[in-house]
Structures are given as structure tokens and as C-alpha cells.
Amino acid sequence: MKFSLSWLKQHLDTQATINDVADALNRIGLEVEGIENPAEKLRGFVVAKVLTAAPHPQADKLQVLTVDRGEGDPLQVVCGAPNARAGLVGVFGVEGAMVPANGMVLRKAAIRGVESNGMMCSTRELELGDDHDGIIELPADAPVGTAFADYRDLDDPVIDVSITPNRQDCMGVRGIARDLAAAGLGTLRPLADVYRMDSLAPVEGSGPAPDVRIDDAEGCPAFYAQAVSGLSNGEAPEWMRSRLAAIGQKPISALVDITNFVSVDLGRPLHVYDRAKLQGALVARRAQDGESVLALNGKTYALDAAMTVIADDVEVHDIGGVMGGEDSGVSDGTTDVLIECAFFTPESIARTGQKLALTSDARQRFERGVDPAFLDDGLAIATHLVLSLCGGTASAITRAGQPPLEPKIIAYDPSLAETLGGLVVAPDRQQAILESLGFAVDAQWNVTVPSWRRDVDGQPDLVEEVIRIEGIDNVPSIALPRAEGVARPTATPAQMIERKVRRAAAARGLNEAITWSFLPEKEAVAFGGGVWSLDNPISEDMKVMRPSLLPGLLMAARRNMDRGADSVRLFEVGRRYLAESEHATLGFVLAGERTARGWASGKAQNFDAYDAKAEVIALLAAAGAPVDNLQVMGDAGHWYHPGQSATLRLGPKTVLASFGALHPATLKAFDLDGPVMAAEIHLDAIPAKRGKDGFMRTAYTPPALQAVKRDFAFLVDVALPAGDLARTVKGADKANITEARIFDDFRGNGVPEGKKSLAVELVLQPGEKSYTEEDLKAVAAKVVAAAAKLGAELRG
């Protein structure tokens, strides 16, 4: 929402500076996004007079001018404007000035062999309009040497305010002025005085009222209209054009500019139809499936039966409350118009705008909710402006339907300002604040909400109004009570796991990344596809909620490697979004070089699947997972290389992690050169610790007796995973065997075809007494028996 300072002061009687206004707006909850001053970009442009004009000796379409800029000797300027002539008073850009339209800094230069100093400027070059047929012509009595911004009163800052969806009343300059007046920055002028009207009474016309009706009372409860005949649609006055241009709206014609001005000034969208282009009565109705309309933006939109439109007997002319149609739009030759001032249901407008992906100033205001009690006043102001600026004769008024005007009354307790808002405000002060904002307060503190405040529903909303005007900075800062002793932990077990693995990953040399939770559909498909897809995404690159953390990390890895990174080690702790719910996950990607080339290591070494496995096991250990009980199994996912990937599981069903080399097809989809290792740890699958967590670690109690190591070599089938053998023999005697480790895998001479020799080191820990020879033989027998269940034979 943009407006200039002078525009604001038409409604607000104040001497406040632009900084005072900005501070007050921020203080009462209307965030100022920026302040622009058109005069800043016109520094170095002055009123100047052309003294002489002669043909350029080397170019037929150029002239050599001498220009008086108000100081010093006249300057020689080469100019190609057809209207350049001696005696013309225009705008001159001095050396060093920057042309607003293209950013060019003016310098002394030779044009076709003739020296030129500065430039005579057109309207387009100064971004004051579209005229580029010639240079600006000012009145002959314009003071030469005066800064052009001062001459045109362009030193008028423009404020850009971010309006939250609940503050529909501030979608017009009038509403913002009302808030500032309540905050003590000035006095709100009567609206009739602002528009120089004797009163806001409807303009009494003559002749028949426009033929309009409502067939869709749900989408358009009220449709007011008045016709004006015999008008002349010329150019809007300078004051209106300059205000619209200051906020970035292009002035078009008096009739169009009036509707745009009232929309911004009062938050009341209007529409004007050329009556000569209408056939029959205008009706607010539901569209019919298959109908379409050519809108004012030049695009054709297909309509459906859920949309409210304004149509005549032949065709649709308006997407109700969103955008008018091209076919009935006014033009320079328009002489008879119909002014529409309607109320559209906010929810209906929002649905229509979303379906059509069509945004407009009217939609922004209607879907928030315009003032339903402002139909007569809005129509009176619009008709008054049309008659004042374009002439003509007004008709009688048609009022079809009834806007929702039932008052909303809230029983309010003034003590809530302290209990809910934290600030003691005297009741009479609260009443003054509410009444200054348009609320009515009776003796029993029954507060009637003004028609333009659709967002106020209950007592907390009234407290908010009081506190923001009184000043939220005045709310005292009070520390929360602190319990004696050591504070209890506030993090949940799941949060603690995330903290532990995040620190562990960083400590192991991985760099944390934060990527979007939304993905392009193509990248999601590469990882099984996303089931949570947005119907109306911000962009196609953010359409699907990620089924995996790896796509975002791979895109980040690609960006790093495209910029010359030799080694990429990225991890992220976040959420995956699957069909049933979201899942806490840690994902990481290892790409490029594990070790750089050197005189000792030789050529650079890339990451492999064992590197990914080592990282996964270390991070699972940091999270408290029982890593000694994990099983290595397949089925990591089709995005992994089938021969270089696996899962780590607790039992056959509980998958704690997947890891390995990514499939070449996956790498191609992300434009990456392999090999690339990746892994995902399912943090929410890690079993919780039994018992209560304490603050202290258990005391370190080393065993009293020395451990005993024994080696075994078994002949097993080639297809048997080594981990299965290690896990089986470790479980042969849980009371004594504390560790089992495969330390050799031999295949060759002495080993039968289809077999392999696996050597296992077992660690046996005695308890209260040392092992005897018989104890060790008994353990060995259990080990051999357990291995035999897998078809393993003890080698001699």
C-alpha cells in the first residue's frame, strides 16, 4: 500500500514530517517497508531556456543548442528532439546527473564531432510519463535555474506500508489517516471537506435509474449503480495524475483514474462501464460453465459456475470484484457511463481469484472485506468526481440488494487491558482510543464495532486496539519467575537426539545446510515422488513437499561443485514428508574428493560406500542407538546403486538408516558427476532409552579382570554376509562374549569352490574369577555350534 505524504495530509491535518509519520505507523502496527522521494532521482535537473538552435553540421536530424541553465555561461548541447527551438523553456540535465529512465550518468561528450554538455530531457526520460516525442515544454515564465523537482513540487516522499490481511480498513489512505489521528499525530478531516463536497449525500440525478439486478445474492449481496450522460472523458487533472503516478499507477483517462484514485484513497473499488457497449440490463449472477471473458489486462479467462460475474443480456463484462472486462471498458470517446459500486462476499472473491490465478487491486480489497456501509457514500463521491472532472448529467440511483449491515456488539471489560495486554490504561483513556478509531462505547461498556473493521470479533481484539494506540513500547518488561535450584530440562527426547547428531555431524567435518522443504516435482520423482503437493505453489520449483532430504542436499552439492569445490560434505537435520506423517531425519551427502592428491597418497581418493557407512554408524552411536545390534540389509531404495548400498536395521522391519552410492540415473537427474555417497538416518525410528534420563553419567567401572581374546576361522558359503556370522557367534554366549569382529576374508588355495574363510576375533570378559581351560572350551563349543546353524564349519 503506497501513498505520498501530501496525499495523506489531505485526510490528516498535521505538521508531522515524513519521519514522524513513519515512526508512528511502525509504532501502531502498520509496518513501513520503505520510503521513496521522487525528488532524489531528479537531482541535477533544472529549468533551462534554449537561447539558440542551429542545424548540426554532420546530422540532419540533430540540432546544436545553446542553453541557459541559470548560472555561468550558456552551454552547448546537441539535441535530436523535433520540438527543440530557440525560446523554449524545458528541463536540462547537468553534467553528472543520472537519467532516471536508464541510469545513464551525463558526461561531456562529442556527438557526431560536436561537443555536447548535458541533455534536454523528455517526460519518459525523467519517468514522469510516456511522452518521448519531444523534450518537455514548460511555461515561458518558469524560473530558469530552479531545480525542476522544486518547480513541480515533486519533493513529496512516498511511503510503502505493509498491510496485514486483517487490516482491510487500512487498504485506503483514509483508514491509515484514521489510525494516525487516533495515535495523536493530527486531526482527521471530514470526508466531505476532503472532496470539497457540501455533504456526502447521494447526488440527486434526473432520468431513469440504471437497470441492474442481482441473481447471486450469496456472491454479490448489494449492487448500487448510477449513470452519467453527456460527459467528456479527457485527461484527469494534474493533482490526480501525479498522485497515481507517484505510487506507480499509470494515469490513463479521467474516468479510469477516478476509479483507481477512489480505490486507493478510500479502499473502495469501483467500476465504470461504457453504456454504449452494453446490451440490456446488468445483472450480478453466477457464471455458466464454458463462459469466458476478455479482461482489462488483455487475457481471456475461462469461468465456472462458482464465480460471480456482471453480465448483460449477451455476454459477461466483469469478473465480479476481481477485474473488469475489455469489451465494456471506457475510452476517449465514451460519453455515457454506468458507475458500479457493489459489495462482494470476501470468501467468494478469494476463491475466484485463486482459481483464475488473477491478482488485482480490487481483489486485494474485496477479499479482505470492504466497508459494507460505504456504498452510498462511495457512489456519491465517485459521481461527484465524474461530474466535476468530466461534466454530464447524473441519473437516479439503483440500489439492488442489501449489504450485510448488522452491527457487531462486544461486551468489553476495561480491566483486560492489564490482564491480557500487560498495560494499565485508564478506562476513560480506553474509551477515547476506541471512539477515535470509530468504535461506539456506551455506559455499560458495550462496544459497537465500526462497519469497516471486519477483523474485530471479541474482547482480545479490543485490547489489541487499545494497546497498539497507547503504545506497545509502554508495556513493562517483566521477567518470568525462575524456580530455585537447577532448572529442569526443557528439550524433549526427540529434540535432544537432533541436537546430539547435529553436533556429532559437525564435529566429524560435515557442513550443515538448510534447504527448502519444497521441491520441484521432477526432483521429488527421483526419490519416489512426493505425496503432499500444493495446488497453488509460489512457483513450480516449490510445488512438492520433500519425501527425502537428499534432493535438496544434492542440489546444494551441485551448486558448490559448479563453483569449483573439490570436496563437498553436507548434512541437514529436518523433516521428510511421507503419506502418513512427517519424519525427523538426518541426511548427508559426500561428493568429490575424500583425500586430495599428494606425494604420499598419490592421486586423489573419492568417497565410497564404506565412508557413508562409517558416518552413519558414528552418528547413530551419538544418538544413542544400539549400533552393536544393527543388521546390514539391502533394499535402500531405487535411487541408490543396488550393489553399493544397504540399510541398517534393528530386526527385519525397523530401518534406522539407508546409505551407499547413488544410482547413476539419480546423479544424471541432478546433473552430478559420480561417485556421490549419501545416507539418511531416521531419527524417529531410534528406540528410546529405558528408564529415566538423569543429569549425571554413570560412574566408570572398569572390569577387575583382564579380557581374553580367541580367534576362530570358519568355512562358509560365499553368499553369507560376514555380519551375520559375527552377530551369530557373539550371541552364542552373551554372558561371556562382549565383542565379535571379522578380521579376515580369504578365498583361494585351500578353500573349496563356492566357499570363503571368515576369521572372527572374539573378546571374552571374565566376571568374578578368571577363566579355566574348561571354561574356554565350553565357550568355544557354543561358538562352533552357533556358527553351524549358518552352515559354517570350523577350519582345522
MARTI-434554 format. One record per residue (C-alpha): x, y, z negated; residue in three letters. Coordinates in steps of 0.1 Angstrom, whole numbers, plus 5000, padded with zeros to 4 digits. Layout:
residues N
XYZALA ...
END
This chain:
residues 796
500050005000MET 501750325012LYS 500850685008PHE 502651015007SER 502951244977LEU 500851524993SER 498151265002TRP 498051164965LEU 497751524954LYS 494651564975GLN 492951354948HIS 495151424918LEU 495651774905ASP 499151754893THR 502551924894GLN 504351594890ALA 507451524911THR 507951204931ILE 510051054903ASN 507351134877ASP 504750964899VAL 506950654904ALA 507750624867ASP 504050654858ALA 503050394884LEU 505550144871ASN 504550214835ARG 500850134841ILE 501449814861GLY 501549934897LEU 504949834908GLU 506750084931VAL 508649884958GLU 510250184974GLY 510250554982ILE 510950695016GLU 511451055026ASN 510951135063PRO 512951445059ALA 516051235051GLU 516251095086LYS 515751435102LEU 518851595086ARG 520851775112GLY 517851855135PHE 516952225136VAL 514652465155VAL 516652595185ALA 515952815216LYS 517152745251VAL 518853065264LEU 519752955299THR 519152645322ALA 521152575353ALA 521352265376PRO 524052015367HIS 526852025394PRO 527051645396GLN 523551515390ALA 520251635405ASP 518051525375LYS 520151695348LEU 520452055337GLN 523152245318VAL 521552445290LEU 522952705266THR 521152665232VAL 520952905203ASP 520752695171ARG 520652995148GLY 524253015138GLU 527553065156GLY 527953085194ASP 525452925217PRO 526252565226LEU 526352395260GLN 524052095262VAL 523351855291VAL 519651765292CYS 517551545315GLY 514151655303ALA 511851785331PRO 510352055309ASN 513752195298ALA 513852565307ARG 515052905296ALA 513053045267GLY 511752705254LEU 511852665217VAL 512452305207GLY 514352065183VAL 518152045186PHE 520251765170GLY 523651905160VAL 526851715162GLU 527051445135GLY 523251395133ALA 521851045137MET 518950995161VAL 516150815141PRO 514850605171ALA 518150425179ASN 520650515152GLY 522950685176MET 525250945160VAL 525551255181LEU 529051345192ARG 530651595216LYS 530851415250ALA 531251465287ALA 528251375308ILE 529051345345ARG 532051575340GLY 530251845320VAL 530751885282GLU 527651845261SER 527351935224ASN 524351775206GLY 520951695221MET 517551845226MET 515051585213CYS 511751435223SER 508951325200THR 509850955204ARG 513551005196GLU 512551155162LEU 509950885156GLU 507151135154LEU 505150995182GLY 505350805216ASP 505851105239ASP 509051075258HIS 508151265290ASP 510051575278GLY 511551745249ILE 509551885220ILE 508052235227GLU 507452445196LEU 505652785194PRO 507653075207ALA 507653235172ASP 509152925155ALA 512153045134PRO 515352945152VAL 517952785128GLY 515352655104THR 515652285095ALA 512952105116PHE 511751895086ALA 511152225066ASP 509352385096TYR 506952085100ARG 506652035062ASP 507951685065LEU 509651685031ASP 506851465018ASP 508051145002PRO 506150815010VAL 505550574981ILE 505250194987ASP 503250034959VAL 502949654954SER 499249594947ILE 498449264929THR 495449074942PRO 493349154911ASN 493649534915ARG 491249574945GLN 490449924933ASP 494050034940CYS 493849944977MET 492950314982GLY 494750634973VAL 491650734953ARG 492050434930GLY 495750494924ILE 494950864916ALA 492350754891ARG 494850534873ASP 497450814872LEU 494851064858ALA 493950814831ALA 497650784823ALA 497851164818GLY 499651264849LEU 496951504861GLY 493251554867THR 491151354892LEU 489551594917ARG 485851544925PRO 485551334957LEU 483251594973ALA 485851864968ASP 488551634984VAL 486451605016TYR 485151965014ARG 481551855012MET 478852024992ASP 477951684978SER 478251314986LEU 474551294996ALA 473951105028PRO 474051305059VAL 470451365069GLU 470051295106GLY 467351305132SER 466151055157GLY 465650675153PRO 467850485129ALA 470250225144PRO 468649875150ASP 470649645127VAL 469649345106ARG 471149065085ILE 470748695093ASP 473648585070ASP 472948735036ALA 475548505020GLU 478448635041GLY 477148995045CYS 474749095018PRO 474449465029ALA 474849635063PHE 474450015064TYR 474750205097ALA 474350555112GLN 474650665147ALA 476150985161VAL 475351105196SER 476851365219GLY 480351365203LEU 483751415219SER 486451165210ASN 489651375212GLY 492751375191GLU 492551375153ALA 493751685135PRO 497451715127GLU 496951665089TRP 495251325095MET 497651215122ARG 500651305101SER 499351115070ARG 498650805090LEU 502050825108ALA 503850865075ALA 502650525063ILE 503450355096GLY 500050365113GLN 499950485149LYS 497350765155PRO 495050665183ILE 492050885186SER 489851085162ALA 487250805158LEU 489750535152VAL 491850745130ASP 488850845108ILE 488150475100THR 491850405093ASN 492150715071PHE 489050635050VAL 490150275046SER 493550385031VAL 492150685013ASP 489250524996LEU 489750155000GLY 486550145021ARG 486949975056PRO 484650095083LEU 484050015119HIS 482850225148VAL 481150085179TYR 480650245213ASP 476850225216ARG 477150235254ALA 478849895253LYS 476149735230LEU 473149545243GLN 470349525219GLY 470349525181ALA 473349455160LEU 473049155136VAL 475249015109ALA 474948635114ARG 476948315113ARG 478948245144ALA 477947955166GLN 480447665172ASP 482147735205GLY 481748115204GLU 484848335208SER 485748705205VAL 488448925220LEU 489749115190ALA 491249465189LEU 494749305187ASN 494249165222GLY 493948805211LYS 490848575216THR 489748385186TYR 487548065186ALA 484848095159LEU 482847835140ASP 479547825120ALA 481247905087ALA 482348255099MET 480248575096THR 480248795127VAL 478549105140ILE 476849045174ALA 474349205197ASP 471849015219ASP 474648905243VAL 477948845225GLU 479948875193VAL 481549215188HIS 483249185154ASP 484748925131ILE 482849055101GLY 485249215076GLY 488349105094VAL 488749275128MET 486549445154GLY 486149335190GLY 487849485221GLU 484649495241ASP 482749745220SER 485749945209GLY 485650325213VAL 487650505240SER 488450865251ASP 485150865270GLY 482950755241THR 480150995234THR 477750785213ASP 478750565184VAL 477350355156LEU 479250375123ILE 479150045103GLU 479650045065CYS 478949695053ALA 479649475023PHE 481149135030PHE 481448855004THR 485148824995PRO 485348444995GLU 483848435030SER 486348685043ILE 489248495028ALA 488148165043ARG 487648325077THR 491048495077GLY 492848175067GLN 491147975094LYS 492048225121LEU 495448305106ALA 494448665111LEU 495548945088THR 494349295089SER 493949595066ASP 490249535064ALA 490649175054ARG 493149265027GLN 490549495011ARG 487349285017PHE 488748965004GLU 489849134972ARG 486449294969GLY 485449654979VAL 483149864958ASP 479649744965PRO 478150074951ALA 480150284976PHE 478150205008LEU 476050525009ASP 478950744998ASP 481350575023GLY 478950615051LEU 478250985042ALA 482051065042ILE 482650885075ALA 479651055092THR 480751395078HIS 484251345093LEU 482951235126VAL 480651535128LEU 483351775116SER 486051655140LEU 484151525170CYS 480851705169GLY 477551545178GLY 474251475161THR 473651215134ALA 470750975133SER 468750845104ALA 470350575083ILE 469650205084THR 470150015051ARG 469849645058ALA 470149415028GLY 471249484992GLN 474749484979PRO 475449304946PRO 474949584921LEU 474049404889GLU 476149574861PRO 478649374841LYS 478449454804ILE 481049334779ILE 480649344741ALA 484049474730TYR 485849474697ASP 488449754695PRO 490549564669SER 491549324697LEU 493949584710ALA 496149504679GLU 495449124676THR 495749054713LEU 497849344726GLY 500149394697GLY 499549774696LEU 497449974671VAL 495250214692VAL 492650434675ALA 489050344686PRO 488350694700ASP 491550684720ARG 490550344734GLN 487150484744GLN 488850784761ALA 491050544781ILE 488250324792LEU 486050614802GLU 488850784821SER 489150454841LEU 485450464849GLY 484050234822PHE 481050334802ALA 481150284764VAL 478150304741ASP 477950344704ALA 477949964698GLN 481049924720TRP 479049764748ASN 481349844778VAL 479849864813THR 482349774839VAL 482550004869PRO 481449864903SER 484949894917TRP 486649674890ARG 485649314901ARG 488649184882ASP 487449274847VAL 485548974831ASP 485948984794GLY 487449144763GLN 491149044771PRO 490849234803ASP 489749544784LEU 492649504761VAL 494949494791GLU 493449824804GLU 493949994770VAL 497549874765ILE 498849944800ARG 497550304799ILE 498650364763GLU 502050224772GLY 503249874770ILE 506650014761ASP 505050124728ASN 504249764718VAL 506749694689PRO 509249424693SER 508749174665ILE 511048874661ALA 509448534659LEU 509648364625PRO 512648144620ARG 512547834598ALA 515147774572GLU 517947534579GLY 518947374612VAL 516347434640ALA 514647124654ARG 515547034690PRO 513047184715THR 514046984746ALA 512146664754THR 514046344760PRO 513546384797ALA 514946734796GLN 517946604776MET 518646344803ILE 518546614830GLU 521046824810ARG 523346534804LYS 523546424840VAL 523846784853ARG 526946844831ARG 528346504839ALA 528046564877ALA 529746904874ALA 532446754852ALA 533146494879ARG 533746754905GLY 530346774922LEU 528947124930ASN 525347194921GLU 522947304948ALA 519447434946ILE 517447364977THR 513747424987TRP 511147174976SER 509547215011PHE 510947065043LEU 510347075080PRO 508146775090GLU 510946635111LYS 513446615082GLU 510846465059ALA 510046185085VAL 513746085085ALA 513245995048PHE 509945815050GLY 507746115056GLY 506046345031GLY 502546285018VAL 502046635004TRP 501646865035SER 500547225035LEU 497647325057ASP 498747685058ASN 502547695052PRO 504648015051ILE 506547865081SER 506847535099GLU 510247495082ASP 508447475048MET 505447255055LYS 506046925037VAL 506946875000MET 510146675000ARG 509946294995PRO 513646294987SER 516346534975LEU 518746425002LEU 517346625032PRO 517946955015GLY 521346845004LEU 522246725039LEU 521147055054MET 523347235029ALA 526246995037ALA 525847075074ARG 525947445068ARG 529147405047ASN 530847185072MET 529847415101ASP 531747685083ARG 534947485080GLY 534547295047ALA 536746975048ASP 535146815018SER 531546855005VAL 530446724972ARG 526946844964LEU 524346744938PHE 520946854928GLU 518646784899VAL 515046824910GLY 511746664919ARG 510746424946ARG 507046424956TYR 505546094964LEU 501945974968ALA 501245924932GLU 503146204915SER 506446394912GLU 509646224900HIS 512646364883ALA 515646274904THR 519346354908LEU 520646334943GLY 524146384956PHE 525946384990VAL 529646314996LEU 530846415031ALA 534146485047GLY 537546405031GLU 537846234997ARG 541646294998THR 543446535020ALA 546346415042ARG 549846435026GLY 553346295027TRP 552446035001ALA 548845945011SER 549345975048GLY 546246065068LYS 543146195051ALA 540745945035GLN 537045965038ASN 534445875012PHE 533045525012ASP 530045344996ALA 532145244966TYR 532745614958ASP 529045664958ALA 528545364935LYS 531245484911ALA 529545824908GLU 526145664903VAL 527345434875ILE 529145714858ALA 526045944859LEU 523745664847LEU 526145594818ALA 526045964809ALA 522245944810ALA 522245654785GLY 521245384809ALA 522345024802PRO 524845014830VAL 526244674819ASP 522844514826ASN 522344654861LEU 521944434891GLN 523144534926VAL 520444454951MET 519544564987GLY 516644755002ASP 517945104996ALA 515845255024GLY 515945275062HIS 517945605060TRP 520945415046TYR 523345195065HIS 522044835059PRO 525544685054GLY 526844965033GLN 524145045008SER 522344894978ALA 520244964948THR 520944944911LEU 518144784892ARG 517044664858LEU 515444344868GLY 514044294903PRO 511444574901LYS 512944874881THR 515045064905VAL 517345314888LEU 519345434918ALA 519945384955SER 523345464971PHE 525545405001GLY 526545525035ALA 523745695055LEU 522545535087HIS 523945685120PRO 520345765130ALA 519945975099THR 523146155105LEU 522146235140LYS 518746375128ALA 520746615106PHE 523446685132ASP 526146555109LEU 529346355118ASP 529846055097GLY 530645885075PRO 528446055048VAL 527745895014MET 524645974994ALA 522745854964ALA 519545924944GLU 519245844907ILE 515645804894HIS 515945984861LEU 512345904851ASP 513045534855ALA 515845524829ILE 514445344799PRO 514045544767ALA 516245464737LYS 514645274710ARG 514245434676GLY 514545794666LYS 517346014680ASP 519546164654GLY 521846464654PHE 524946264644MET 526745994663ARG 527145664647THR 530445614629ALA 533145444650TYR 533745104635THR 536444914655PRO 536444534652PRO 538644384625ALA 540044104646LEU 541744114680GLN 539744024711ALA 540643714732VAL 540743704770LYS 540143404791ARG 540343374829ASP 538143134850PHE 538243064887ALA 535042934904PHE 534342804939LEU 531042954951VAL 529143004983ASP 530343285004VAL 526843445003ALA 526743464965LEU 527143824952PRO 530143844928ALA 528044054904GLY 525543764900ASP 528343534888LEU 529743794864ALA 526343864849ARG 525543494845THR 528843394828VAL 528543694805LYS 525143574793GLY 526443224786ALA 527243314750ASP 526143664741LYS 527343634705ALA 530943604716ASN 531343724752ILE 531444104753THR 532644164788GLU 533043994822ALA 534944134851ARG 535643994886ILE 539244054893PHE 539943834924ASP 538143724956ASP 540143464976PHE 539343295008ARG 541843095028GLY 544142795023ASN 542842554997GLY 539342704998VAL 536742495017PRO 534942655047GLU 531842845036GLY 533242895001LYS 535143164982LYS 537143164950SER 536043424924LEU 538243484894ALA 536543614863VAL 538143764832GLU 536043724800LEU 536643914768VAL 535643734736LEU 535343924704GLN 535543724671PRO 533543844642GLY 534343744606GLU 537143494614LYS 539543414643SER 538643154669TYR 539842804666THR 540742594696GLU 537442414693GLU 535542744693ASP 537242854725LEU 536542514742LYS 532842544732ALA 532642894748VAL 534342774779ALA 531942484782ALA 529042724780LYS 530542944807VAL 531142654831VAL 527642524825ALA 526042864832ALA 528142904864ALA 527042564876ALA 523442684877LYS 524542914906LEU 526342614923GLY 529742734911ALA 532542474905GLU 535442534882LEU 538642524902ARG 541342294889GLY 
END
